[in-house]
Amino acid sequence: MQAQDTAKSAESPKRRGRRGTGSVKLIRKDTPDAIWRAAFTPAAGHKKVYLFSKLVRLGGTQKQAEAKMISWQDAFRAAGQVCSADRGCPRCADRQPTPSQAGHAHRFTTLDDWGRYWLEFEIKPGTDHERTVDVTTYDGYAWGMAKHVLPRLGSQPLATLRTDHIEAWWNQMTEEGVGPGSRRYAKKVLGTCLEAALAKRDKTGLQFNAAHAYKLARVRKGDKKPKPKPDPAVRAAITDAARNSAQSEPFGLVVDLGFDLALRRQEIAGLQFGDFDFSRNLVKIRRRVNRVTGLGIVVRGGVKMDGEFSFREVPFNPAVWGPRLHAHRQQLVEYWRKHAQHWAGADPHLPTAYLFPSRTGEAPDPHDIGKWFKKMARSAGAADHHLHQMRHDAISAKILSGADMEKVAKFAGHANSGITESIYFHSDVEYVRDIVDVDQHFWAADGATR
């Protein structure tokens, strides 16, 4: 029997004996992206190498992954750096390499090739690279690269990238009607991307940062656009629209959090029932929720422009907020029962339950809250009102009511009152009209007034 097994194995090698030939296998499909793995031995006596290909959609097939890896192999051959395996990958390295390590053998030939690698493995939050950026910064970079840089400049070889290419790209965006703010931001993102490529010039062939070398004409900043004066009628109309929709969507409390407590959208999305402390009449802001390109819904600790464990506290009126939260919780319980089959979050009765959960009970998408508010604003006849405008209205109303600027800054969560003044102090010229003649008695007493 053993002889037969030996003969059989000699005729047809075992399946595991074919590993290392570059065959592709799906190793993870429970994420927004499908991740495929290929394993091969670069040369005799070398350790096996594991390569990873991340496709854009879950629907990616094995053939697509194989074609992608073969295209990488062709890119190596064109660059004079060919992998020894049948199918190569731009992240060839030693056994189970970290993609951001500089020791891999790939040369990045085009801006598209480098730009996608830079976004995925150099700056993406959660990777081990030293250049990792904040999730909101990453989201902006990913948007700028995908929207304005790669579609127009992606095919440009890095080794020959010059300022005239940047000028042509800039002019093309201008002709296509891209706004000046978006153009400048896209140029900033491109410059940051090329700066990282310049640090790895042995892999990219980039000679200098053409985006930084291409200088734009200095734009004189005009006068600040005044913040519109809060309109009580608009607030009342939006609040009524929110109350009327509360039966179908559990977002009615959003307008109160915006108009009364001046919270930002990501702060509203991160609120849990346990954040309201009725023993001290304070709500603790200690987490934010963002939707980030390539990462999905991200929950972060801390407050804006501060550390992960930072927080700020905002006072509230318990006589007003007690009934509001009770009614909202009752409404959320009905919402929970309706979606109980797919609920994975905390029970609405618990302090860890989100005030505005998704249909699975987990952290909400802040964009959904923004879309809901826009719908309420349109139905209230204030289509130009956006969610962040509630924060502006709340802060401006306190300033125009004569509140101390230091206290308003603390309430708004600004680092200092100078920030509050620069944004809101010019909200209404009538606010300073009463001080025009306030010093006349001083000059008259000194005999200086004629």
C-alpha positions as CSV (number, residue, x, y, z in Angstrom):
1,M,0.0,0.0,0.0
2,Q,2.8,2.3,0.9
3,A,4.5,1.5,-2.4
4,Q,1.4,2.4,-4.3
5,D,1.1,5.7,-2.5
6,T,4.7,6.5,-3.3
7,A,4.2,5.7,-6.9
8,K,1.1,7.8,-7.0
9,S,2.8,10.8,-5.5
10,A,5.6,10.4,-8.0
11,E,3.2,10.5,-10.9
12,S,1.3,13.6,-9.7
13,P,2.9,16.0,-7.2
14,K,0.9,16.9,-4.2
15,R,-1.1,20.2,-4.3
16,R,1.2,21.8,-1.7
17,G,4.2,21.0,-3.8
18,R,3.0,23.6,-6.3
19,R,3.0,26.4,-3.8
20,G,5.5,29.1,-4.6
21,T,4.7,29.2,-8.3
22,G,2.9,32.5,-8.2
23,S,-0.7,31.1,-8.0
24,V,-3.2,33.5,-6.5
25,K,-5.5,32.7,-3.6
26,L,-8.2,34.8,-1.9
27,I,-7.2,35.1,1.7
28,R,-9.6,37.7,3.0
29,K,-13.0,38.8,1.8
30,D,-14.7,40.2,5.0
31,T,-13.4,43.7,4.2
32,P,-14.5,46.5,1.8
33,D,-11.6,45.4,-0.4
34,A,-10.7,41.8,-1.5
35,I,-7.2,40.8,-0.6
36,W,-5.4,38.2,-2.8
37,R,-2.2,36.5,-1.9
38,A,0.4,34.9,-4.2
39,A,3.5,33.0,-3.0
40,F,6.6,32.1,-4.9
41,T,10.3,31.5,-4.5
42,P,12.4,34.1,-6.3
43,A,15.3,31.9,-6.9
44,A,16.9,28.6,-5.8
45,G,17.9,28.7,-2.1
46,H,15.8,31.9,-1.4
47,K,13.0,32.1,1.1
48,K,9.5,32.0,-0.1
49,V,7.9,35.4,-0.6
50,Y,4.3,36.3,0.0
51,L,2.8,39.0,-2.2
52,F,-0.5,40.8,-1.7
53,S,-2.8,42.4,-4.2
54,K,-5.6,44.6,-3.0
55,L,-8.4,45.0,-5.5
56,V,-10.8,47.9,-5.5
57,R,-14.0,46.0,-5.0
58,L,-15.2,42.8,-3.4
59,G,-16.3,41.5,-6.7
60,G,-12.6,41.2,-7.9
61,T,-11.9,37.8,-9.4
62,Q,-8.9,35.6,-9.4
63,K,-8.2,36.3,-13.0
64,Q,-8.2,40.1,-12.3
65,A,-5.7,39.6,-9.5
66,E,-3.5,37.4,-11.7
67,A,-3.6,39.9,-14.5
68,K,-2.7,42.7,-12.1
69,M,0.3,40.8,-10.9
70,I,1.4,40.0,-14.4
71,S,1.1,43.7,-15.3
72,W,3.4,44.4,-12.4
73,Q,5.9,41.9,-13.8
74,D,5.8,43.7,-17.1
75,A,6.5,46.9,-15.3
76,F,9.6,45.4,-13.7
77,R,10.9,44.2,-17.0
78,A,10.5,47.6,-18.5
79,A,12.3,49.1,-15.5
80,G,15.1,46.6,-15.7
81,Q,14.2,45.0,-12.4
82,V,12.5,41.6,-13.2
83,C,11.4,39.3,-10.4
84,S,12.7,35.7,-10.8
85,A,9.3,34.3,-10.3
86,D,6.8,33.7,-13.0
87,R,4.5,36.4,-11.6
88,G,6.0,39.4,-9.8
89,C,4.8,42.1,-7.5
90,P,6.0,45.6,-6.7
91,R,6.3,44.7,-3.1
92,C,8.8,41.9,-3.4
93,A,10.8,41.5,-0.2
94,D,11.9,38.9,2.3
95,R,9.5,36.5,4.0
96,Q,6.2,38.2,4.8
97,P,7.4,41.7,4.2
98,T,6.0,44.9,5.5
99,P,4.9,46.8,2.3
100,S,6.2,50.1,3.6
101,Q,9.8,48.8,4.0
102,A,12.2,50.4,1.5
103,G,14.0,47.1,0.8
104,H,11.7,45.8,-1.8
105,A,12.9,45.5,-5.4
106,H,10.2,47.4,-7.2
107,R,10.9,50.6,-9.2
108,F,7.9,52.9,-9.5
109,T,7.8,54.1,-13.1
110,T,4.7,56.4,-13.3
111,L,3.0,58.8,-10.9
112,D,-0.1,56.5,-10.8
113,D,2.1,53.6,-9.7
114,W,3.8,55.6,-7.0
115,G,0.7,57.6,-5.9
116,R,-1.4,54.6,-5.2
117,Y,1.4,52.9,-3.3
118,W,2.0,56.2,-1.3
119,L,-1.7,56.4,-0.3
120,E,-2.0,52.7,0.6
121,F,1.3,52.0,2.4
122,E,3.1,55.2,3.2
123,I,0.5,57.5,4.8
124,K,-2.6,55.4,5.4
125,P,-3.6,55.4,9.1
126,G,-3.0,52.0,10.6
127,T,0.2,51.2,8.7
128,D,3.5,51.1,10.4
129,H,5.1,53.9,8.3
130,E,6.5,57.0,10.0
131,R,4.7,59.3,7.5
132,T,1.2,58.0,8.6
133,V,-1.2,61.0,8.8
134,D,-4.4,61.7,10.6
135,V,-7.5,60.0,9.1
136,T,-9.2,63.3,8.0
137,T,-5.9,64.4,6.4
138,Y,-5.7,61.1,4.6
139,D,-9.3,61.4,3.4
140,G,-8.4,64.8,1.9
141,Y,-5.3,63.5,0.3
142,A,-7.1,60.4,-1.1
143,W,-9.8,62.7,-2.5
144,G,-7.3,65.1,-4.1
145,M,-5.3,62.3,-5.7
146,A,-8.3,60.4,-7.0
147,K,-10.2,63.5,-8.2
148,H,-7.6,65.8,-9.7
149,V,-4.1,64.3,-9.8
150,L,-4.1,60.7,-11.0
151,P,-6.8,61.0,-13.7
152,R,-4.8,63.8,-15.4
153,L,-1.2,63.1,-14.5
154,G,-1.2,59.4,-13.5
155,S,0.4,58.2,-16.8
156,Q,3.3,60.6,-16.5
157,P,6.7,58.9,-15.9
158,L,8.3,60.1,-12.6
159,A,11.8,60.2,-14.0
160,T,10.8,62.8,-16.6
161,L,8.3,64.9,-14.5
162,R,9.0,68.6,-15.0
163,T,7.4,71.9,-14.2
164,D,5.9,72.2,-17.7
165,H,3.9,69.1,-17.0
166,I,2.6,70.7,-13.7
167,E,1.8,73.9,-15.6
168,A,-0.1,72.0,-18.3
169,W,-2.0,70.1,-15.6
170,W,-2.8,73.3,-13.8
171,N,-4.1,74.9,-17.0
172,Q,-6.2,71.9,-17.8
173,M,-7.9,72.0,-14.4
174,T,-8.6,75.7,-14.9
175,E,-10.1,75.1,-18.3
176,E,-12.3,72.4,-16.9
177,G,-13.7,74.7,-14.3
178,V,-12.1,73.4,-11.2
179,G,-12.2,76.1,-8.5
180,P,-9.1,77.9,-7.3
181,G,-9.3,76.4,-3.8
182,S,-9.5,72.8,-5.2
183,R,-6.7,73.5,-7.6
184,R,-4.4,74.8,-4.9
185,Y,-5.2,71.9,-2.6
186,A,-4.6,69.4,-5.3
187,K,-1.2,71.0,-6.0
188,K,-0.4,70.8,-2.3
189,V,-1.3,67.1,-2.2
190,L,0.8,66.4,-5.3
191,G,3.7,68.2,-3.8
192,T,3.5,66.1,-0.6
193,C,3.3,62.9,-2.7
194,L,6.3,63.9,-4.8
195,E,8.3,64.9,-1.7
196,A,7.9,61.3,-0.4
197,A,8.9,60.0,-3.9
198,L,12.0,62.2,-3.8
199,A,13.0,60.6,-0.5
200,K,13.0,57.2,-2.4
201,R,14.6,58.5,-5.6
202,D,16.5,55.2,-6.0
203,K,13.1,53.5,-6.4
204,T,11.2,56.3,-8.2
205,G,13.8,57.9,-10.4
206,L,12.4,61.4,-9.4
207,Q,15.0,64.1,-9.8
208,F,13.2,67.0,-8.1
209,N,9.8,68.1,-6.8
210,A,8.2,69.7,-9.8
211,A,5.0,70.6,-7.9
212,H,7.0,72.7,-5.4
213,A,9.1,74.2,-8.2
214,Y,6.1,75.4,-10.1
215,K,5.3,78.7,-8.3
216,L,1.8,80.2,-8.4
217,A,1.1,83.9,-8.4
218,R,0.5,85.1,-4.9
219,V,-3.2,85.6,-4.3
220,R,-4.2,88.6,-2.1
221,K,-6.7,87.4,0.5
222,G,-9.8,89.6,0.4
223,D,-11.8,90.6,3.4
224,K,-13.4,87.9,5.4
225,K,-16.8,86.9,4.4
226,P,-19.1,87.9,7.3
227,K,-20.9,85.1,9.1
228,P,-24.7,85.6,8.5
229,K,-26.6,86.8,11.5
230,P,-28.6,84.0,13.2
231,D,-32.3,84.0,12.1
232,P,-34.7,82.8,14.8
233,A,-37.3,82.1,12.1
234,V,-35.0,79.7,10.2
235,R,-34.1,77.9,13.4
236,A,-37.8,77.5,14.3
237,A,-38.7,76.2,10.8
238,I,-35.8,73.6,10.8
239,T,-36.7,72.5,14.3
240,D,-40.3,72.0,13.4
241,A,-39.3,70.0,10.3
242,A,-37.1,67.8,12.4
243,R,-39.8,67.2,15.0
244,N,-42.2,66.2,12.3
245,S,-39.7,63.7,10.8
246,A,-38.8,62.2,14.2
247,Q,-41.4,59.4,13.8
248,S,-39.5,57.9,10.9
249,E,-35.9,58.8,11.5
250,P,-34.2,59.1,14.9
251,F,-32.2,62.3,14.1
252,G,-34.5,64.9,15.6
253,L,-32.1,65.7,18.5
254,V,-29.4,66.7,16.0
255,V,-30.9,70.2,15.6
256,D,-30.8,70.8,19.4
257,L,-27.2,69.6,19.7
258,G,-26.3,72.0,16.9
259,F,-28.3,75.1,17.8
260,D,-28.0,74.8,21.6
261,L,-24.5,73.1,22.2
262,A,-22.7,74.1,19.0
263,L,-21.4,70.6,18.3
264,R,-19.6,69.7,15.2
265,R,-20.9,66.9,12.9
266,Q,-18.3,64.3,13.9
267,E,-18.9,65.1,17.5
268,I,-22.6,64.6,17.2
269,A,-22.1,61.3,15.5
270,G,-19.8,60.1,18.3
271,L,-22.2,60.9,21.2
272,Q,-23.4,58.2,23.5
273,F,-26.0,58.4,26.2
274,G,-23.4,57.9,28.9
275,D,-21.7,61.1,27.8
276,F,-24.4,63.2,29.5
277,D,-23.6,63.6,33.2
278,F,-26.7,64.9,35.0
279,S,-24.9,65.0,38.3
280,R,-22.8,67.8,37.0
281,N,-25.0,69.0,34.1
282,L,-22.2,68.5,31.6
283,V,-21.9,66.6,28.3
284,K,-18.4,65.2,27.7
285,I,-17.2,65.4,24.1
286,R,-14.5,62.6,23.9
287,R,-14.9,60.9,20.5
288,R,-15.4,61.7,16.9
289,V,-16.7,59.7,14.0
290,N,-15.5,60.2,10.4
291,R,-16.0,58.4,7.1
292,V,-12.6,58.0,5.5
293,T,-11.8,56.8,2.0
294,G,-10.5,53.3,2.1
295,L,-11.1,52.9,5.8
296,G,-14.9,53.3,6.1
297,I,-16.4,54.5,9.4
298,V,-13.6,55.5,11.8
299,V,-14.2,56.2,15.5
300,R,-11.4,58.2,17.2
301,G,-11.0,59.3,20.8
302,G,-10.3,62.9,21.7
303,V,-11.4,66.2,20.4
304,K,-10.4,68.2,17.3
305,M,-6.8,69.4,17.2
306,D,-5.9,67.5,20.4
307,G,-4.7,64.1,21.6
308,E,-6.4,60.8,21.5
309,F,-7.4,61.0,25.2
310,S,-8.4,64.6,25.3
311,F,-12.0,65.8,25.9
312,R,-14.0,68.9,26.5
313,E,-17.1,69.4,28.5
314,V,-20.1,71.5,27.6
315,P,-22.8,72.6,30.1
316,F,-26.4,72.0,29.5
317,N,-29.7,72.8,31.1
318,P,-31.0,69.6,32.7
319,A,-34.6,70.8,32.8
320,V,-34.5,71.0,29.0
321,W,-32.2,68.1,28.1
322,G,-33.7,65.6,30.5
323,P,-37.1,65.3,28.7
324,R,-35.3,65.6,25.3
325,L,-33.0,62.6,26.0
326,H,-35.9,60.6,27.5
327,A,-38.1,61.1,24.4
328,H,-35.2,60.4,22.1
329,R,-34.3,57.1,23.9
330,Q,-37.9,55.9,23.7
331,Q,-37.9,56.7,20.0
332,L,-34.5,54.8,19.6
333,V,-36.0,51.8,21.4
334,E,-38.6,51.5,18.7
335,Y,-35.9,51.9,16.0
336,W,-33.9,49.1,17.7
337,R,-36.9,46.8,17.7
338,K,-37.5,47.5,14.1
339,H,-33.9,46.5,13.1
340,A,-33.3,44.0,15.9
341,Q,-32.5,41.2,13.4
342,H,-29.3,43.0,12.2
343,W,-28.5,44.9,15.4
344,A,-24.9,44.5,16.5
345,G,-24.5,47.6,18.7
346,A,-25.3,48.3,22.3
347,D,-28.9,48.1,23.7
348,P,-30.4,51.6,23.6
349,H,-31.0,51.4,27.3
350,L,-27.2,51.2,28.0
351,P,-25.0,54.2,28.5
352,T,-22.7,52.9,25.7
353,A,-25.4,53.2,23.1
354,Y,-24.9,55.8,20.4
355,L,-27.5,58.6,20.2
356,F,-27.7,58.2,16.4
357,P,-26.8,54.6,15.6
358,S,-26.7,53.0,12.2
359,R,-29.2,50.3,11.3
360,T,-26.8,47.8,12.9
361,G,-26.6,49.8,16.1
362,E,-23.0,50.8,15.6
363,A,-21.3,54.2,15.0
364,P,-23.3,56.2,12.4
365,D,-22.0,57.6,9.1
366,P,-21.7,61.4,9.7
367,H,-22.6,61.9,6.0
368,D,-26.0,60.3,6.7
369,I,-26.6,62.9,9.5
370,G,-25.6,65.7,7.1
371,K,-27.9,64.4,4.4
372,W,-30.8,64.2,6.8
373,F,-30.2,67.8,7.9
374,K,-30.1,69.1,4.3
375,K,-33.4,67.4,3.8
376,M,-34.9,69.2,6.8
377,A,-33.4,72.5,5.7
378,R,-35.0,72.2,2.3
379,S,-38.4,71.3,3.7
380,A,-38.1,74.4,6.0
381,G,-37.3,76.7,3.0
382,A,-33.7,77.2,4.0
383,A,-31.9,75.1,1.4
384,D,-28.7,77.0,1.8
385,H,-28.4,76.1,5.5
386,H,-25.9,73.3,6.2
387,L,-25.4,71.3,9.3
388,H,-22.3,73.2,10.4
389,Q,-24.3,76.5,10.1
390,M,-26.1,75.5,13.3
391,R,-22.7,75.7,15.1
392,H,-22.1,79.2,13.6
393,D,-25.6,80.3,14.6
394,A,-25.1,79.1,18.2
395,I,-21.7,80.8,18.7
396,S,-22.7,84.0,16.9
397,A,-25.9,84.3,19.0
398,K,-23.9,84.2,22.2
399,I,-21.4,86.8,20.9
400,L,-24.2,89.1,19.8
401,S,-25.9,88.7,23.1
402,G,-22.8,90.2,24.8
403,A,-21.3,87.0,26.2
404,D,-17.6,87.2,27.3
405,M,-15.3,86.2,24.4
406,E,-13.2,83.9,26.6
407,K,-16.2,82.0,27.8
408,V,-17.6,81.7,24.2
409,A,-14.2,80.3,23.1
410,K,-14.3,77.7,25.9
411,F,-17.9,76.8,24.9
412,A,-17.0,76.4,21.2
413,G,-13.9,74.3,22.0
414,H,-11.5,76.8,20.4
415,A,-7.9,76.8,21.7
416,N,-8.1,80.5,22.5
417,S,-10.4,83.5,22.1
418,G,-8.3,84.8,19.2
419,I,-9.6,82.0,17.0
420,T,-13.2,82.8,18.0
421,E,-12.7,86.5,17.3
422,S,-11.1,85.9,13.9
423,I,-14.1,83.7,12.8
424,Y,-17.1,85.3,14.5
425,F,-16.3,88.8,15.8
426,H,-17.2,90.4,12.4
427,S,-20.6,88.6,12.2
428,D,-22.6,91.8,12.6
429,V,-21.5,95.5,12.2
430,E,-24.4,96.5,14.5
431,Y,-22.6,94.7,17.3
432,V,-19.9,97.5,17.4
433,R,-22.1,100.5,16.5
434,D,-22.9,101.3,20.2
435,I,-19.2,101.9,21.0
436,V,-18.6,104.6,18.3
437,D,-19.2,107.5,20.7
438,V,-18.5,105.7,24.0
439,D,-15.1,107.5,24.5
440,Q,-16.3,111.0,23.8
441,H,-16.8,111.8,27.5
442,F,-13.2,110.9,28.1
443,W,-11.9,113.3,25.6
444,A,-14.3,116.0,26.7
445,A,-13.2,115.7,30.3
446,D,-9.6,116.2,29.2
447,G,-10.4,119.2,27.1
448,A,-9.3,117.4,24.0
449,T,-12.7,117.6,22.2
450,R,-13.4,120.8,20.3
